[in-house]
Amino acid sequence: MQRFIEALATIEVGEDATRLFHGRGGYYPGCEHLCLDWFAPVLLLTSFTPLDAAELAECQQAITARWQTIQPNRSLNLVYQYRSGGETFSQVLAGEVPDPHVVTENGAQFQVHLLRGQNHGLFLDMANGREWVRAHARHKKVLNLFAYTCGFSVAALQGGADEVVNMDMSKGALAIGKQNHLLNGFSAGARFLGHDIFKSWGKLRKLGPYDIVVADPPSNQKGSFVATKDYVRLIRHLPELLAENAEVLLCLNAPELDTQFLRQQVEDAAPALEYLERLPNPAAFVDVSEEKSLKVLRYRLKA
């Protein structure tokens, strides 16, 4: 806990949502269970092991002290969340959480929900992926698979994409995605398809071909997608969806699966895709083992 308290002395908050402390990266021995995120105007403290009352009070006291130093004229809003397996316990420790709660990232606005389970509406570690799409989407047709709340779609339209097709099994997530588009002034230019991707290849082909495809599936979600058996099924269909010189971002957030796992899947199932690079993760998500962190691999359809 002491390393966490020491690290708090260096944190600052700006306007954009970001991670402030990434204990899971392993750079703070003894604090691997702790993370601190900034979803303005709320700080979110997450623990992956239970904190007893004394530990939680110590964390809250340290966070409060730092907040009073960096933001002496603003009230502290602090949420604590404990995660174990599929269960989540959330508690407002100080202040309040706005409703609706809208945060910003690189000029875009997104609705988030800190008190509704583990997924808050915006995955902060994917910020560089969204920025890449924003920078490369001009006059492109984009396919956003496992779209969730459509952060990649908003980024693509900000970057001048002609059209985005979003597909996800969760109609609830897509409904938030539609709201995110409206928040950013996009009332047209995007489709939202609440379908099972593995039953929708024909529809996707008809709506294509695509210049950019983003696939950001869950790594292990029973009934939806399990990377070890389903990623190859996805990769096998990608070439038939792609326009000439199209690019693909394949995302994998499974600590137990390394970059080579995904590269081998592509080599075996879609040799027409040429590996270009792995996008770096945001600096806040630095990890002692990069292979355990988020992997975003960029490919291009070979000429």
C-alpha positions in Angstrom: 0.0 0.0 0.0 2.9 2.3 0.7 4.0 2.3 -2.9 0.5 3.3 -4.0 0.5 6.2 -1.5 4.0 7.3 -2.7 2.9 7.2 -6.4 -0.1 9.4 -5.6 2.3 12.2 -5.1 3.0 12.3 -8.8 -0.5 12.2 -10.3 -2.2 15.1 -12.0 -5.6 15.3 -13.6 -6.6 17.0 -16.8 -9.8 17.1 -18.8 -9.5 13.7 -20.5 -10.3 10.4 -19.1 -7.2 8.4 -18.3 -5.5 5.9 -16.0 -3.5 7.5 -13.2 -2.1 4.4 -11.4 -1.7 1.1 -13.1 -0.7 -1.4 -10.4 -1.5 -4.3 -12.6 1.5 -3.5 -14.7 3.7 -4.8 -12.0 5.9 -1.8 -11.5 4.7 -1.3 -8.0 5.3 -4.6 -6.1 2.6 -5.3 -3.6 0.1 -3.0 -5.4 -0.7 -5.3 -8.4 -4.3 -5.3 -7.3 -4.8 -1.6 -7.4 -5.7 0.9 -10.2 -6.8 4.5 -10.1 -8.7 6.1 -13.1 -9.9 9.6 -13.8 -13.3 9.8 -15.4 -13.8 13.6 -14.8 -15.1 14.7 -12.4 -14.8 11.3 -10.7 -11.8 9.3 -9.5 -12.3 5.5 -9.6 -10.3 3.3 -7.3 -10.4 -0.3 -8.4 -9.1 -3.3 -6.4 -8.9 -6.9 -7.6 -8.5 -8.2 -4.1 -10.7 -7.2 -1.2 -9.5 -4.2 0.9 -10.4 -4.4 4.6 -11.8 -1.3 6.2 -8.4 0.0 7.4 -6.8 -0.4 4.0 -9.7 1.3 2.2 -9.6 4.1 4.7 -5.8 4.5 4.2 -6.3 4.7 0.4 -9.1 7.2 0.7 -7.1 9.4 3.1 -4.1 9.4 0.7 -6.3 10.2 -2.3 -8.1 12.9 -0.5 -4.8 14.5 0.6 -3.4 14.5 -2.9 -6.7 15.9 -4.3 -6.6 18.8 -1.9 -3.1 19.6 -3.2 -3.8 19.4 -6.9 -7.5 20.6 -6.9 -7.9 22.7 -3.7 -11.0 24.4 -5.1 -12.9 21.3 -6.3 -14.8 18.8 -4.3 -13.6 15.2 -4.5 -15.8 12.6 -6.1 -14.4 9.1 -5.4 -15.8 5.7 -6.2 -14.4 2.4 -4.9 -14.9 -0.8 -6.9 -13.9 -4.3 -5.9 -13.8 -7.0 -8.6 -13.7 -10.7 -8.1 -14.4 -13.1 -11.0 -17.6 -11.9 -12.6 -18.8 -10.0 -9.5 -18.4 -6.3 -8.9 -19.0 -4.3 -5.7 -19.2 -0.5 -6.1 -19.4 2.2 -3.5 -19.3 6.0 -3.6 -16.8 7.0 -1.0 -17.0 10.8 -1.4 -19.0 13.3 -3.4 -21.2 12.0 -6.2 -21.3 10.6 -9.7 -23.1 12.7 -12.3 -26.0 11.3 -14.2 -25.6 11.3 -17.1 -21.8 11.1 -16.8 -20.0 12.3 -19.9 -16.2 12.3 -20.3 -13.8 13.4 -23.0 -10.9 11.9 -24.9 -9.0 13.7 -27.6 -12.0 16.0 -28.4 -14.6 13.2 -28.3 -17.3 12.8 -25.7 -18.5 9.4 -24.3 -21.1 8.4 -21.8 -19.7 6.2 -18.9 -21.4 4.3 -16.1 -19.0 3.8 -13.2 -21.6 2.1 -10.9 -22.8 -0.5 -13.4 -20.5 -3.5 -13.2 -17.0 -3.9 -14.6 -17.4 -2.3 -18.0 -17.7 1.5 -17.8 -18.4 2.3 -21.4 -14.9 3.4 -22.4 -11.8 1.2 -22.3 -9.0 3.6 -21.4 -6.2 1.3 -22.6 -7.6 1.5 -26.1 -7.0 5.2 -26.5 -4.1 4.8 -28.9 -6.2 2.4 -31.1 -8.9 5.0 -31.3 -6.4 7.7 -32.1 -4.9 5.6 -34.9 -8.3 5.1 -36.5 -9.0 8.8 -36.2 -5.8 9.6 -38.0 -6.3 7.1 -40.8 -10.1 7.1 -41.5 -10.4 10.0 -43.9 -12.7 9.0 -46.9 -12.6 5.3 -45.7 -15.3 2.8 -45.1 -14.8 1.3 -41.6 -16.1 -1.9 -40.0 -16.2 -2.0 -36.2 -16.6 -5.5 -34.9 -17.5 -6.1 -31.3 -18.3 -2.5 -31.3 -19.4 -2.2 -27.7 -20.3 1.5 -27.2 -18.8 2.5 -30.6 -15.7 4.4 -29.5 -13.8 3.4 -32.7 -16.8 4.6 -34.8 -16.9 8.0 -33.2 -13.1 8.3 -33.7 -13.5 7.2 -37.4 -16.2 9.8 -38.1 -14.1 12.4 -36.3 -11.3 11.5 -38.7 -13.5 12.0 -41.8 -14.7 8.4 -42.5 -17.3 8.1 -45.2 -19.2 5.4 -43.3 -18.9 3.1 -40.3 -20.7 -0.2 -39.7 -20.9 -1.2 -36.1 -21.7 -4.7 -35.1 -22.2 -6.1 -31.6 -24.5 -8.7 -30.0 -25.4 -6.3 -27.2 -28.2 -4.0 -28.3 -27.8 -2.2 -25.0 -24.2 -1.3 -25.7 -25.1 -0.2 -29.2 -27.8 2.0 -27.8 -25.2 3.8 -25.7 -23.0 3.9 -28.9 -25.8 5.7 -30.7 -25.9 8.3 -27.9 -22.2 8.7 -28.1 -22.5 9.5 -31.8 -25.2 12.2 -31.1 -23.0 13.6 -28.3 -20.3 14.2 -30.9 -22.7 15.7 -33.5 -22.9 12.6 -35.7 -26.5 11.9 -36.6 -25.6 10.1 -39.8 -22.7 8.1 -41.2 -22.9 5.0 -39.0 -24.9 1.8 -38.9 -25.6 -0.1 -35.7 -26.2 -3.9 -36.2 -27.1 -5.9 -33.1 -26.2 -9.3 -34.5 -24.0 -12.3 -33.8 -21.0 -11.7 -35.9 -20.5 -15.4 -36.6 -24.0 -15.6 -38.2 -23.7 -12.4 -40.1 -20.9 -12.8 -42.7 -23.3 -12.6 -45.6 -24.7 -9.3 -44.4 -21.2 -7.9 -43.7 -20.1 -8.8 -47.2 -23.1 -7.1 -48.8 -22.3 -3.9 -46.8 -18.6 -4.0 -47.7 -15.9 -4.0 -48.8 -14.2 -2.1 -46.0 -11.0 0.0 -46.0 -10.4 -0.4 -42.3 -11.6 -3.3 -40.0 -11.3 -3.1 -36.3 -11.9 -6.3 -34.2 -11.8 -5.8 -30.4 -13.5 -9.0 -29.0 -13.7 -10.0 -25.4 -11.0 -12.5 -24.6 -13.2 -15.0 -22.7 -16.9 -14.3 -22.6 -18.9 -17.5 -22.5 -21.6 -17.6 -25.2 -20.0 -14.7 -27.1 -16.3 -15.1 -27.8 -13.5 -17.2 -26.4 -10.2 -16.1 -28.0 -8.5 -19.5 -28.0 -11.2 -21.1 -30.2 -13.0 -18.2 -31.8 -10.4 -15.8 -33.0 -9.3 -18.1 -35.8 -12.9 -18.3 -36.9 -13.1 -14.5 -37.2 -9.7 -14.1 -38.9 -10.6 -16.7 -41.6 -13.4 -14.5 -42.9 -11.6 -11.2 -42.8 -10.0 -11.2 -46.4 -13.5 -11.5 -48.0 -14.5 -8.3 -46.3 -11.6 -6.1 -47.3 -11.1 -3.6 -50.1 -7.8 -3.3 -51.9 -5.0 -2.2 -49.5 -7.4 -2.4 -46.6 -5.9 -2.3 -43.1 -7.0 -4.3 -40.0 -6.6 -3.8 -36.3 -6.8 -7.0 -34.3 -7.0 -6.5 -30.5 -6.4 -9.0 -27.8 -6.5 -8.3 -24.1 -5.7 -11.6 -22.5 -2.6 -11.8 -20.3 -2.2 -15.5 -20.9 -2.1 -15.1 -24.7 0.9 -13.4 -26.3 1.5 -11.6 -29.5 2.7 -14.8 -31.2 -0.6 -16.5 -30.5 -2.5 -13.9 -32.6 0.2 -13.7 -35.3 0.2 -17.4 -35.7 -3.6 -17.4 -36.0 -3.4 -14.9 -38.8 -0.6 -16.7 -40.6 -2.5 -19.9 -40.5 -6.0 -18.7 -41.3 -5.5 -15.5 -43.4 -2.0 -15.5 -45.1 -3.2 -12.7 -47.4 -2.8 -10.4 -44.4 0.6 -8.8 -43.9 1.7 -7.9 -40.4 2.8 -4.3 -40.1 3.2 -3.4 -36.4 2.0 -3.6 -32.9 0.5 -0.3 -31.7 2.0 1.0 -28.4 -0.3 1.2 -25.4 -0.8 4.5 -23.6 2.1 5.3 -21.4 -0.1 5.1 -18.3 -0.5 1.3 -19.0 3.2 0.5 -18.9 3.7 -3.2 -18.0 6.8 -5.1 -16.8 5.7 -7.8 -19.3 4.4 -6.3 -22.5 3.1 -9.7 -23.6 0.6 -9.6 -20.7 -0.7 -6.2 -21.7 -3.2 -5.2 -24.4 -2.1 -6.2 -27.8 -3.3 -4.2 -30.9 -1.8 -5.7 -34.1 -2.0 -3.8 -37.4 -2.3 -5.7 -40.7 -2.7 -4.8 -44.4 -4.2 -6.9 -47.2 -1.4 -7.9 -49.5 -1.5 -6.5 -53.0 
